[in-house]
């Protein structure tokens, strides 16, 4: 009976493998039940027959439909993920839909209240390993050259063809704008290639020396600063928010400081007992900017426990920055 079960299992495995390999396409990346920490993800599809079109949907919404792909061996498309689980469905067409496959990816983020912790079934499965990259070499150069050390143009970087979408934001970080990827990513890292140099804060301080000098002299550090992980609040590549923040300033702060999310938390006066707004007004001390938590608090470090922006321990003197009378 035991031998019969073993034979049946082997037969079933072979049939399953054959069924998968005999399909019209396969999803090379991302890996099923993988966990990622960035919103951009490249979908790599291997085409194994002469199909007419491919569509890619995320959580039921079609993102791409690509036609005129006959004769192509691979198709690569970058999509944006939402926090938490993302079901990516790829459909193949030969006139009408003939085949469908899906993978599920979990986007974990410190700035998501609900999805800061990934479920145990989702694990990091980095693509850039020697074995995984073998599928890329027919179209891409996967070896670092002298051009990659200091690219003169974006196309000189081996990273550009697959990762060019990371610069399509309003604010692009300096090394990314010049495609100097190897200034932050380890070129000789193994078995996972191109990991970010650690510790993270020391990597950032290589360029931001003045910030290190400023913060080291302060008594109190904000939690994210104290962890040394700048990427909790900042996107090291690019965003649509000033200072490469992952969210607009006020929205980012209330991700952790939920009790301040009403937008009004500072007592304005004993007579009226009303509260001071924390957003939705012009910032009197920063022309052109809106009032936010950063108007009164230093988001990195200060000499007061409350991280007052003017480095005082007196709330009264803080108020006098704007309310001079």
FILUMKOL-522086 format. One record per residue (C-alpha): residue number from 1; residue in three letters; chain; x, y, z. Coordinates in steps of 0.001 Angstrom, whole numbers. Layout:
(NUM; 'ALA'; 'A'; (X; Y; Z))
...
REM end
This chain:
(1; 'UNK'; 'A'; (0; 0; 0))
(2; 'UNK'; 'A'; (2849; 2380; 912))
(3; 'UNK'; 'A'; (4596; 1688; -2421))
(4; 'UNK'; 'A'; (1335; 2315; -4260))
(5; 'UNK'; 'A'; (965; 5719; -2538))
(6; 'UNK'; 'A'; (4535; 6671; -3446))
(7; 'UNK'; 'A'; (3969; 5697; -7113))
(8; 'UNK'; 'A'; (713; 7653; -7187))
(9; 'UNK'; 'A'; (2394; 10759; -5722))
(10; 'UNK'; 'A'; (5258; 10577; -8222))
(11; 'UNK'; 'A'; (2782; 10153; -11079))
(12; 'UNK'; 'A'; (700; 13096; -9861))
(13; 'UNK'; 'A'; (3835; 15301; -9565))
(14; 'UNK'; 'A'; (4901; 14447; -13105))
(15; 'UNK'; 'A'; (1438; 15126; -14486))
(16; 'UNK'; 'A'; (1273; 18469; -12647))
(17; 'UNK'; 'A'; (4709; 19492; -13888))
(18; 'UNK'; 'A'; (3800; 18499; -17428))
(19; 'UNK'; 'A'; (528; 20431; -17263))
(20; 'UNK'; 'A'; (2372; 23551; -16100))
(21; 'UNK'; 'A'; (5155; 23329; -18639))
(22; 'UNK'; 'A'; (2746; 22632; -21511))
(23; 'UNK'; 'A'; (907; 25928; -20951))
(24; 'UNK'; 'A'; (1041; 28875; -23307))
(25; 'UNK'; 'A'; (2988; 31008; -20828))
(26; 'UNK'; 'A'; (4447; 31066; -17311))
(27; 'UNK'; 'A'; (4984; 33837; -14760))
(28; 'UNK'; 'A'; (8704; 34080; -14002))
(29; 'UNK'; 'A'; (8430; 37014; -11568))
(30; 'UNK'; 'A'; (7119; 37911; -9047))
(31; 'UNK'; 'A'; (7176; 34661; -7118))
(32; 'UNK'; 'A'; (3921; 33398; -5670))
(33; 'UNK'; 'A'; (3422; 34263; -1984))
(34; 'UNK'; 'A'; (6379; 36622; -1933))
(35; 'UNK'; 'A'; (6643; 39657; 351))
(36; 'UNK'; 'A'; (7979; 42961; -987))
(37; 'UNK'; 'A'; (8589; 46393; 556))
(38; 'UNK'; 'A'; (8188; 48669; -2454))
(39; 'UNK'; 'A'; (5199; 49666; -4562))
(40; 'UNK'; 'A'; (6752; 48899; -7968))
(41; 'UNK'; 'A'; (6982; 45306; -9097))
(42; 'UNK'; 'A'; (8065; 43926; -12459))
(43; 'UNK'; 'A'; (5954; 41136; -13922))
(44; 'UNK'; 'A'; (8092; 38889; -16147))
(45; 'UNK'; 'A'; (6206; 36469; -18383))
(46; 'UNK'; 'A'; (7729; 33701; -20482))
(47; 'UNK'; 'A'; (5742; 33090; -23659))
(48; 'UNK'; 'A'; (5926; 29494; -24846))
(49; 'UNK'; 'A'; (3556; 29649; -27830))
(50; 'UNK'; 'A'; (2412; 32077; -30484))
(51; 'UNK'; 'A'; (-395; 33856; -28579))
(52; 'UNK'; 'A'; (-2021; 37105; -29715))
(53; 'UNK'; 'A'; (-2145; 39178; -26533))
(54; 'UNK'; 'A'; (-1480; 39241; -22788))
(55; 'UNK'; 'A'; (-3379; 41151; -20102))
(56; 'UNK'; 'A'; (-2244; 41838; -16532))
(57; 'UNK'; 'A'; (-4709; 42639; -13742))
(58; 'UNK'; 'A'; (-4121; 43513; -10083))
(59; 'UNK'; 'A'; (-6871; 42765; -7584))
(60; 'UNK'; 'A'; (-9433; 42564; -10374))
(61; 'UNK'; 'A'; (-8408; 45755; -12197))
(62; 'UNK'; 'A'; (-6785; 45408; -15594))
(63; 'UNK'; 'A'; (-3493; 47325; -15684))
(64; 'UNK'; 'A'; (-2110; 46345; -19082))
(65; 'UNK'; 'A'; (-3247; 44606; -22225))
(66; 'UNK'; 'A'; (-401; 44057; -24657))
(67; 'UNK'; 'A'; (-1052; 43019; -28263))
(68; 'UNK'; 'A'; (1241; 42243; -31178))
(69; 'UNK'; 'A'; (3442; 39929; -29151))
(70; 'UNK'; 'A'; (3690; 37043; -31587))
(71; 'UNK'; 'A'; (7236; 35789; -31801))
(72; 'UNK'; 'A'; (8272; 37282; -28478))
(73; 'UNK'; 'A'; (9879; 34997; -25917))
(74; 'UNK'; 'A'; (9440; 37245; -22859))
(75; 'UNK'; 'A'; (7233; 40123; -21789))
(76; 'UNK'; 'A'; (8163; 42469; -18893))
(77; 'UNK'; 'A'; (5802; 45065; -17395))
(78; 'UNK'; 'A'; (6132; 47135; -14200))
(79; 'UNK'; 'A'; (2988; 47584; -12107))
(80; 'UNK'; 'A'; (2175; 49480; -8908))
(81; 'UNK'; 'A'; (1079; 47487; -5880))
(82; 'UNK'; 'A'; (-1277; 48455; -3082))
(83; 'UNK'; 'A'; (-544; 47815; 598))
(84; 'UNK'; 'A'; (-1248; 44241; 1661))
(85; 'UNK'; 'A'; (-2095; 41307; -629))
(86; 'UNK'; 'A'; (-2056; 41863; -4388))
(87; 'UNK'; 'A'; (-3492; 39173; -6624))
(88; 'UNK'; 'A'; (-1799; 39473; -10005))
(89; 'UNK'; 'A'; (-3665; 37672; -12783))
(90; 'UNK'; 'A'; (-2168; 37187; -16244))
(91; 'UNK'; 'A'; (-4460; 36171; -19114))
(92; 'UNK'; 'A'; (-3391; 34890; -22533))
(93; 'UNK'; 'A'; (-5510; 35454; -25648))
(94; 'UNK'; 'A'; (-5775; 33731; -29004))
(95; 'UNK'; 'A'; (-8700; 35733; -30220))
(96; 'UNK'; 'A'; (-10537; 35067; -26935))
(97; 'UNK'; 'A'; (-9059; 34261; -23516))
(98; 'UNK'; 'A'; (-7477; 30826; -23556))
(99; 'UNK'; 'A'; (-5382; 30618; -20401))
(100; 'UNK'; 'A'; (-5021; 32352; -17044))
(101; 'UNK'; 'A'; (-2447; 32234; -14250))
(102; 'UNK'; 'A'; (-2075; 34162; -11010))
(103; 'UNK'; 'A'; (417; 34906; -8242))
(104; 'UNK'; 'A'; (-185; 36720; -4958))
(105; 'UNK'; 'A'; (2293; 39261; -3592))
(106; 'UNK'; 'A'; (2145; 40988; -192))
(107; 'UNK'; 'A'; (3297; 44610; -5))
(108; 'UNK'; 'A'; (4451; 45198; 3573))
(109; 'UNK'; 'A'; (4988; 48781; 4702))
(110; 'UNK'; 'A'; (5778; 50573; 7960))
(111; 'UNK'; 'A'; (3435; 53380; 6946))
(112; 'UNK'; 'A'; (409; 51107; 6625))
(113; 'UNK'; 'A'; (-1462; 50588; 9899))
(114; 'UNK'; 'A'; (-3062; 47402; 8629))
(115; 'UNK'; 'A'; (-191; 45866; 6695))
(116; 'UNK'; 'A'; (2947; 46586; 8749))
(117; 'UNK'; 'A'; (3315; 42876; 9499))
(118; 'UNK'; 'A'; (3150; 40308; 6734))
(119; 'UNK'; 'A'; (1295; 37006; 7237))
(120; 'UNK'; 'A'; (3720; 34078; 7727))
(121; 'UNK'; 'A'; (2839; 32493; 4384))
(122; 'UNK'; 'A'; (4376; 35489; 2602))
(123; 'UNK'; 'A'; (8171; 35586; 2658))
(124; 'UNK'; 'A'; (10928; 37601; 1008))
(125; 'UNK'; 'A'; (11889; 35918; -2260))
(126; 'UNK'; 'A'; (14428; 38218; -3955))
(127; 'UNK'; 'A'; (14709; 37838; -7702))
(128; 'UNK'; 'A'; (18332; 38891; -8143))
(129; 'UNK'; 'A'; (20129; 35583; -7614))
(130; 'UNK'; 'A'; (22387; 33891; -10135))
(131; 'UNK'; 'A'; (19923; 31075; -10890))
(132; 'UNK'; 'A'; (16938; 33373; -11285))
(133; 'UNK'; 'A'; (18775; 35764; -13591))
(134; 'UNK'; 'A'; (19471; 33056; -16175))
(135; 'UNK'; 'A'; (16125; 33768; -17830))
(136; 'UNK'; 'A'; (17152; 37405; -18407))
(137; 'UNK'; 'A'; (20413; 36956; -20289))
(138; 'UNK'; 'A'; (18818; 36444; -23698))
(139; 'UNK'; 'A'; (17612; 40081; -23609))
(140; 'UNK'; 'A'; (19660; 41830; -20909))
(141; 'UNK'; 'A'; (23265; 42266; -19931))
(142; 'UNK'; 'A'; (23400; 40967; -16342))
(143; 'UNK'; 'A'; (27078; 41662; -15673))
(144; 'UNK'; 'A'; (28327; 44867; -14073))
(145; 'UNK'; 'A'; (30602; 46942; -16304))
(146; 'UNK'; 'A'; (32633; 50122; -15867))
(147; 'UNK'; 'A'; (29672; 52135; -17168))
(148; 'UNK'; 'A'; (27588; 51035; -14165))
(149; 'UNK'; 'A'; (30008; 52560; -11674))
(150; 'UNK'; 'A'; (29250; 56106; -12842))
(151; 'UNK'; 'A'; (26763; 56080; -15727))
(152; 'UNK'; 'A'; (27004; 59053; -18074))
(153; 'UNK'; 'A'; (23436; 58440; -19269))
(154; 'UNK'; 'A'; (20543; 56390; -17864))
(155; 'UNK'; 'A'; (20890; 53799; -20641))
(156; 'UNK'; 'A'; (24485; 53149; -19515))
(157; 'UNK'; 'A'; (23131; 51525; -16345))
(158; 'UNK'; 'A'; (22273; 47844; -16515))
(159; 'UNK'; 'A'; (19450; 48601; -14053))
(160; 'UNK'; 'A'; (17685; 51078; -16328))
(161; 'UNK'; 'A'; (15781; 48776; -18747))
(162; 'UNK'; 'A'; (13859; 47011; -15966))
(163; 'UNK'; 'A'; (13748; 49703; -13269))
(164; 'UNK'; 'A'; (13266; 52948; -15214))
(165; 'UNK'; 'A'; (9787; 53426; -13717))
(166; 'UNK'; 'A'; (11323; 54330; -10340))
(167; 'UNK'; 'A'; (12202; 57800; -11639))
(168; 'UNK'; 'A'; (8681; 58650; -12867))
(169; 'UNK'; 'A'; (7792; 60707; -9785))
(170; 'UNK'; 'A'; (7893; 64378; -8879))
(171; 'UNK'; 'A'; (10934; 64141; -6583))
(172; 'UNK'; 'A'; (13844; 61867; -7480))
(173; 'UNK'; 'A'; (16696; 61159; -5050))
(174; 'UNK'; 'A'; (20133; 62254; -6306))
(175; 'UNK'; 'A'; (21818; 58862; -6838))
(176; 'UNK'; 'A'; (18687; 57573; -8604))
(177; 'UNK'; 'A'; (18485; 60612; -10894))
(178; 'UNK'; 'A'; (22008; 59831; -12119))
(179; 'UNK'; 'A'; (21420; 56049; -12074))
(180; 'UNK'; 'A'; (24356; 55633; -9733))
(181; 'UNK'; 'A'; (22690; 52567; -8219))
(182; 'UNK'; 'A'; (25918; 51010; -6986))
(183; 'UNK'; 'A'; (26544; 53906; -4627))
(184; 'UNK'; 'A'; (23912; 52334; -2349))
(185; 'UNK'; 'A'; (23565; 48747; -3574))
(186; 'UNK'; 'A'; (26348; 46220; -3023))
(187; 'UNK'; 'A'; (27736; 45053; -6351))
(188; 'UNK'; 'A'; (29442; 41968; -4885))
(189; 'UNK'; 'A'; (26678; 40786; -2532))
(190; 'UNK'; 'A'; (25849; 37052; -2551))
(191; 'UNK'; 'A'; (23704; 34961; -2687))
(192; 'UNK'; 'A'; (21182; 37825; -3040))
(193; 'UNK'; 'A'; (22685; 40436; -5330))
(194; 'UNK'; 'A'; (22533; 44230; -4983))
(195; 'UNK'; 'A'; (21367; 44341; -1370))
(196; 'UNK'; 'A'; (21432; 47775; 278))
(197; 'UNK'; 'A'; (24481; 48506; 2376))
(198; 'UNK'; 'A'; (23901; 48313; 6118))
(199; 'UNK'; 'A'; (23483; 49877; 8589))
(200; 'UNK'; 'A'; (21106; 52077; 6641))
(201; 'UNK'; 'A'; (21665; 55337; 8530))
(202; 'UNK'; 'A'; (25428; 55149; 8004))
(203; 'UNK'; 'A'; (24840; 54718; 4287))
(204; 'UNK'; 'A'; (22645; 57839; 4242))
(205; 'UNK'; 'A'; (25172; 59794; 6322))
(206; 'UNK'; 'A'; (27811; 59283; 3627))
(207; 'UNK'; 'A'; (26104; 62078; 1687))
(208; 'UNK'; 'A'; (24039; 63703; 4433))
(209; 'UNK'; 'A'; (26996; 64481; 6705))
(210; 'UNK'; 'A'; (25464; 67728; 7979))
(211; 'UNK'; 'A'; (22436; 65828; 9284))
(212; 'UNK'; 'A'; (24624; 63442; 11239))
(213; 'UNK'; 'A'; (26460; 66351; 12881))
(214; 'UNK'; 'A'; (23188; 68119; 13660))
(215; 'UNK'; 'A'; (21359; 65121; 15131))
(216; 'UNK'; 'A'; (24272; 63748; 17110))
(217; 'UNK'; 'A'; (24299; 66917; 19197))
(218; 'UNK'; 'A'; (20648; 66531; 20237))
(219; 'UNK'; 'A'; (19322; 64887; 23405))
(220; 'UNK'; 'A'; (16263; 63257; 21903))
(221; 'UNK'; 'A'; (15730; 61405; 18654))
(222; 'UNK'; 'A'; (12435; 60634; 16974))
(223; 'UNK'; 'A'; (11650; 56900; 16911))
(224; 'UNK'; 'A'; (12319; 56252; 13215))
(225; 'UNK'; 'A'; (15566; 58238; 13421))
(226; 'UNK'; 'A'; (16664; 56280; 16480))
(227; 'UNK'; 'A'; (16138; 52963; 14657))
(228; 'UNK'; 'A'; (18589; 54113; 11992))
(229; 'UNK'; 'A'; (16179; 53064; 9255))
(230; 'UNK'; 'A'; (15585; 56224; 7214))
(231; 'UNK'; 'A'; (13422; 54296; 4730))
(232; 'UNK'; 'A'; (10617; 54029; 7280))
(233; 'UNK'; 'A'; (9580; 57564; 6281))
(234; 'UNK'; 'A'; (11627; 58288; 3151))
(235; 'UNK'; 'A'; (11630; 56488; -171))
(236; 'UNK'; 'A'; (15309; 56189; -1167))
(237; 'UNK'; 'A'; (14403; 56281; -4860))
(238; 'UNK'; 'A'; (11607; 58741; -5625))
(239; 'UNK'; 'A'; (8128; 59921; -4588))
(240; 'UNK'; 'A'; (5618; 62632; -5357))
(241; 'UNK'; 'A'; (6228; 64214; -1932))
(242; 'UNK'; 'A'; (8855; 66748; -920))
(243; 'UNK'; 'A'; (11924; 65319; 881))
(244; 'UNK'; 'A'; (11103; 61940; -665))
(245; 'UNK'; 'A'; (8522; 61272; 2041))
(246; 'UNK'; 'A'; (6388; 58200; 1477))
(247; 'UNK'; 'A'; (3272; 60235; 2234))
(248; 'UNK'; 'A'; (2535; 63959; 2579))
(249; 'UNK'; 'A'; (4013; 65169; 5884))
(250; 'UNK'; 'A'; (836; 65334; 8009))
(251; 'UNK'; 'A'; (-524; 62032; 6661))
(252; 'UNK'; 'A'; (2794; 60339; 7332))
(253; 'UNK'; 'A'; (2930; 61508; 10964))
(254; 'UNK'; 'A'; (-589; 60381; 11848))
(255; 'UNK'; 'A'; (185; 56911; 10524))
(256; 'UNK'; 'A'; (1861; 56320; 13891))
(257; 'UNK'; 'A'; (386; 59196; 15916))
(258; 'UNK'; 'A'; (-3211; 58161; 15307))
(259; 'UNK'; 'A'; (-4482; 60123; 18303))
(260; 'UNK'; 'A'; (-3524; 63327; 16461))
(261; 'UNK'; 'A'; (-5443; 62426; 13311))
(262; 'UNK'; 'A'; (-8339; 64773; 14120))
(263; 'UNK'; 'A'; (-6126; 67557; 12789))
(264; 'UNK'; 'A'; (-6517; 69648; 15955))
(265; 'UNK'; 'A'; (-4621; 68814; 19105))
(266; 'UNK'; 'A'; (-2916; 71857; 20636))
(267; 'UNK'; 'A'; (-4807; 74007; 23168))
(268; 'UNK'; 'A'; (-5041; 77524; 21742))
(269; 'UNK'; 'A'; (-6141; 79344; 24859))
(270; 'UNK'; 'A'; (-7741; 78929; 28278))
(271; 'UNK'; 'A'; (-10574; 81375; 27527))
(272; 'UNK'; 'A'; (-12010; 79823; 24427))
(273; 'UNK'; 'A'; (-10787; 76271; 25001))
(274; 'UNK'; 'A'; (-10546; 75636; 21253))
(275; 'UNK'; 'A'; (-7781; 73653; 19584))
(276; 'UNK'; 'A'; (-5038; 74671; 17240))
(277; 'UNK'; 'A'; (-5243; 73330; 13659))
(278; 'UNK'; 'A'; (-2418; 71066; 12517))
(279; 'UNK'; 'A'; (-3211; 71125; 8796))
(280; 'UNK'; 'A'; (-5240; 72922; 6176))
(281; 'UNK'; 'A'; (-3707; 76363; 6805))
(282; 'UNK'; 'A'; (-661; 78189; 5418))
(283; 'UNK'; 'A'; (2485; 77813; 7492))
(284; 'UNK'; 'A'; (3385; 81343; 8710))
(285; 'UNK'; 'A'; (7069; 80466; 9134))
(286; 'UNK'; 'A'; (7529; 78543; 5893))
(287; 'UNK'; 'A'; (6167; 80576; 2961))
(288; 'UNK'; 'A'; (4578; 78434; 288))
(289; 'UNK'; 'A'; (4133; 75470; 2601))
(290; 'UNK'; 'A'; (1105; 74239; 4479))
(291; 'UNK'; 'A'; (813; 73836; 8231))
(292; 'UNK'; 'A'; (1774; 70329; 9331))
(293; 'UNK'; 'A'; (3276; 68503; 12287))
(294; 'UNK'; 'A'; (6714; 69575; 11054))
(295; 'UNK'; 'A'; (5734; 73222; 11593))
(296; 'UNK'; 'A'; (6103; 72740; 15347))
(297; 'UNK'; 'A'; (8094; 69507; 15715))
(298; 'UNK'; 'A'; (11441; 68418; 14338))
(299; 'UNK'; 'A'; (10801; 65023; 12701))
(300; 'UNK'; 'A'; (14341; 63824; 13397))
(301; 'UNK'; 'A'; (15922; 65119; 16633))
(302; 'UNK'; 'A'; (15758; 67975; 19146))
(303; 'UNK'; 'A'; (16735; 68958; 22673))
(304; 'UNK'; 'A'; (13175; 68791; 24012))
(305; 'UNK'; 'A'; (11348; 65573; 24721))
(306; 'UNK'; 'A'; (8465; 66786; 22528))
(307; 'UNK'; 'A'; (10919; 67473; 19682))
(308; 'UNK'; 'A'; (9934; 71145; 19467))
(309; 'UNK'; 'A'; (11138; 72740; 16247))
(310; 'UNK'; 'A'; (12763; 75733; 17921))
(311; 'UNK'; 'A'; (14729; 73451; 20259))
(312; 'UNK'; 'A'; (13081; 74839; 23370))
(313; 'UNK'; 'A'; (11541; 72978; 26293))
(314; 'UNK'; 'A'; (8933; 75709; 26757))
(315; 'UNK'; 'A'; (5629; 75366; 24853))
(316; 'UNK'; 'A'; (5092; 79096; 25346))
(317; 'UNK'; 'A'; (8216; 80087; 23453))
(318; 'UNK'; 'A'; (7248; 77644; 20721))
(319; 'UNK'; 'A'; (3904; 79435; 20298))
(320; 'UNK'; 'A'; (5679; 82795; 20133))
(321; 'UNK'; 'A'; (7433; 81693; 16944))
(322; 'UNK'; 'A'; (4187; 82576; 15154))
(323; 'UNK'; 'A'; (2105; 84367; 17785))
(324; 'UNK'; 'A'; (4623; 87056; 18679))
(325; 'UNK'; 'A'; (2081; 89206; 20550))
REM end
